Amino acid sequence: MSYDLTPSLVLNAYARGIFPMAESRDDDDIYWLEPEQRGILPLDGFHISRSLRKTLQREPYQIKIDTNFVGVVEGCADRSETWINDTIFAIYMDLFRAGHAHCIEVWDKEDLVGGVYGVCLRAAFFGESMFSRRRDASKIALAYLVSRLRFGGFQLFDMQFLTSHLASLGGIEVSRDAYRKKLKAALQADGNFLRQPQAVSAHQVCNE
């Protein structure tokens, strides 16, 4: 079903536990989803493996915040199958311009090699997608994102669907009712994505 998506419509949907997706990049229709089982990442339960910790401590990449949002979304859509069609792409750009969407970027000198983006609403962060063009780049982006959400006072990190990859990083599934309770509590608190300074050390990310 097609909709004229607006930032206010999408934010109101998120506040009710609903999010939009498309079947594919070539499908113009937009669907609203509210899964019976919701994937979340407890902010005190993010798992940094020994190998990822070693990679983080080497600091092989530069981490930036919100300098190339369009590049991160393009990176997430750059795969054989994607739910990011032109309408979805446009609405997240609108949300970014309005200050409701943010991204973590992983750079190898002049190359954007990984990242993650999502939407902020009070103390809830709705992770949308991530990508990687170098080994562990998306995991590194996620580690810096979790650090930023903790620092900013967020209470909920919604990942929508739990994959085996996200489960290995500490993601869990909760029922729809349990998710709604967590969402309600997060919407009654204040989170600030930009509270943490831009420059964050790998030591801080690994040892919070």
C-alpha positions as CSV (number, residue, x, y, z in Angstrom):
1,M,0.0,0.0,0.0
2,S,1.4,3.4,-0.9
3,Y,1.6,6.3,1.4
4,D,2.8,9.9,1.3
5,L,5.4,9.6,4.0
6,T,6.1,12.7,6.1
7,P,8.5,13.0,9.0
8,S,5.7,13.5,11.4
9,L,3.8,10.4,10.1
10,V,6.8,8.2,10.5
11,L,7.7,9.5,13.9
12,N,4.2,9.0,15.1
13,A,4.4,5.4,13.8
14,Y,7.7,4.8,15.6
15,A,6.1,6.0,18.8
16,R,3.4,3.3,18.4
17,G,5.9,0.6,17.7
18,I,5.4,0.5,13.9
19,F,7.9,1.1,11.1
20,P,7.8,1.4,7.3
21,M,9.5,-0.9,4.8
22,A,9.3,-1.8,1.1
23,E,9.5,-5.2,-0.4
24,S,12.4,-4.2,-2.6
25,R,14.1,-1.2,-4.2
26,D,11.9,-1.5,-7.3
27,D,8.6,-1.8,-5.3
28,D,6.9,1.5,-4.9
29,D,4.5,0.3,-2.2
30,I,5.2,0.9,1.5
31,Y,4.2,-1.5,4.3
32,W,3.9,-0.9,8.0
33,L,5.2,-3.6,10.3
34,E,4.9,-4.4,14.0
35,P,6.5,-7.8,14.5
36,E,5.2,-10.1,17.1
37,Q,8.8,-10.7,18.2
38,R,11.0,-7.6,18.3
39,G,14.8,-7.5,18.1
40,I,16.4,-5.2,20.6
41,L,20.0,-4.7,21.8
42,P,20.2,-4.1,25.5
43,L,22.6,-1.2,25.9
44,D,24.3,-3.0,28.9
45,G,24.5,-6.2,26.9
46,F,26.5,-5.4,23.8
47,H,29.1,-8.1,23.3
48,I,32.6,-7.2,22.1
49,S,34.5,-10.3,21.2
50,R,38.2,-10.6,21.9
51,S,39.0,-10.2,18.2
52,L,36.8,-7.1,17.8
53,R,38.3,-5.6,20.9
54,K,41.8,-6.0,19.4
55,T,40.6,-4.4,16.2
56,L,39.0,-1.5,18.0
57,Q,42.2,-0.9,20.1
58,R,44.3,-0.7,16.9
59,E,42.0,2.1,15.7
60,P,42.4,1.3,12.1
61,Y,39.7,3.6,10.9
62,Q,38.4,7.1,11.6
63,I,34.9,7.4,13.1
64,K,32.7,10.4,12.2
65,I,29.2,11.4,13.1
66,D,26.6,12.7,10.6
67,T,29.1,14.0,8.0
68,N,27.8,11.8,5.2
69,F,24.3,10.5,6.0
70,V,23.4,10.0,2.4
71,G,26.5,7.9,1.8
72,V,25.6,5.6,4.8
73,V,22.1,5.1,3.5
74,E,23.4,4.5,0.0
75,G,25.9,2.0,1.5
76,C,23.1,0.2,3.3
77,A,21.0,0.0,0.0
78,D,24.0,-1.2,-2.1
79,R,23.2,-4.9,-2.0
80,S,21.4,-7.3,-4.3
81,E,18.2,-7.2,-2.2
82,T,17.2,-4.2,-0.1
83,W,14.0,-2.8,1.5
84,I,15.2,0.8,0.8
85,N,13.3,2.1,-2.2
86,D,13.3,5.7,-3.3
87,T,10.5,6.6,-1.0
88,I,12.2,5.1,2.0
89,F,15.4,6.8,1.1
90,A,13.8,10.2,0.8
91,I,12.0,10.0,4.1
92,Y,15.1,9.2,6.0
93,M,16.9,12.1,4.4
94,D,14.0,14.3,5.5
95,L,14.3,12.9,9.0
96,F,18.0,13.6,9.0
97,R,17.5,17.2,7.9
98,A,15.0,17.6,10.7
99,G,17.5,16.3,13.3
100,H,15.7,13.0,14.0
101,A,18.0,10.6,12.1
102,H,21.7,10.1,12.7
103,C,24.6,7.9,11.5
104,I,27.9,6.6,12.6
105,E,30.5,6.5,9.8
106,V,33.6,4.4,9.5
107,W,36.3,5.9,7.2
108,D,39.5,4.5,5.8
109,K,41.3,7.7,4.9
110,E,39.0,9.1,2.1
111,D,36.8,6.0,1.7
112,L,33.5,5.4,3.6
113,V,33.9,1.7,4.4
114,G,31.1,1.1,6.9
115,G,28.3,2.7,8.9
116,V,25.0,2.4,10.7
117,Y,22.0,4.8,10.8
118,G,18.7,5.1,12.6
119,V,16.1,7.4,14.1
120,C,16.0,9.1,17.5
121,L,12.8,9.7,19.4
122,R,13.2,10.8,23.0
123,A,15.3,8.1,24.7
124,A,14.6,5.5,22.0
125,F,16.9,4.8,19.0
126,F,15.5,2.8,16.1
127,G,18.3,1.2,14.2
128,E,17.5,0.9,10.5
129,S,20.5,-0.6,8.7
130,M,24.2,-1.0,8.6
131,F,26.8,-1.9,6.0
132,S,30.4,-2.9,5.8
133,R,33.0,-2.7,3.0
134,R,36.0,-3.7,5.2
135,R,36.3,-6.5,7.8
136,D,34.4,-5.6,11.0
137,A,33.5,-2.1,9.8
138,S,29.8,-2.5,10.7
139,K,30.6,-4.0,14.0
140,I,33.0,-1.1,14.8
141,A,30.2,1.3,13.8
142,L,27.8,-0.5,16.1
143,A,30.3,-0.4,19.0
144,Y,30.6,3.3,18.7
145,L,26.9,3.7,18.4
146,V,26.2,1.8,21.6
147,S,28.8,3.9,23.4
148,R,27.0,7.1,22.1
149,L,23.6,5.8,23.1
150,R,24.8,5.0,26.6
151,F,26.4,8.4,27.0
152,G,23.3,10.1,25.7
153,G,20.9,8.5,28.2
154,F,19.0,6.3,25.8
155,Q,17.0,3.5,27.2
156,L,16.0,1.5,24.1
157,F,17.9,0.3,21.1
158,D,15.4,-1.2,18.7
159,M,16.8,-3.4,15.9
160,Q,13.4,-4.5,14.5
161,F,14.4,-8.0,13.6
162,L,16.9,-10.3,15.3
163,T,19.5,-11.9,13.0
164,S,22.2,-14.5,14.0
165,H,24.7,-11.7,13.5
166,L,23.0,-9.3,15.8
167,A,22.4,-12.1,18.4
168,S,26.2,-12.8,18.4
169,L,26.6,-9.1,19.5
170,G,24.1,-9.3,22.3
171,G,20.8,-8.8,20.6
172,I,17.7,-10.5,22.0
173,E,14.1,-10.9,21.1
174,V,11.2,-9.6,23.2
175,S,7.4,-10.0,22.7
176,R,5.3,-7.3,21.2
177,D,3.8,-6.4,24.6
178,A,7.3,-6.3,26.3
179,Y,8.6,-4.1,23.5
180,R,5.7,-1.7,23.9
181,K,6.4,-1.3,27.6
182,K,10.1,-0.6,26.9
183,L,9.1,1.9,24.2
184,K,6.6,3.7,26.5
185,A,9.3,4.1,29.2
186,A,11.9,5.3,26.6
187,L,9.4,7.9,25.3
188,Q,9.0,9.3,28.8
189,A,12.7,10.0,29.1
190,D,15.2,12.2,27.3
191,G,18.1,11.0,25.1
192,N,20.6,13.1,23.3
193,F,22.5,11.6,20.4
194,L,24.9,14.5,20.2
195,R,25.7,14.7,23.9
196,Q,28.9,12.6,23.5
197,P,31.8,14.5,21.9
198,Q,32.7,13.7,18.3
199,A,36.1,12.3,19.3
200,V,35.8,9.1,21.4
201,S,38.7,6.8,22.1
202,A,38.6,3.1,21.4
203,H,39.5,2.6,25.1
204,Q,36.3,4.3,26.1
205,V,34.2,2.2,23.7
206,C,35.8,-1.0,24.9
207,N,35.7,-0.3,28.7
208,E,32.5,1.5,29.4
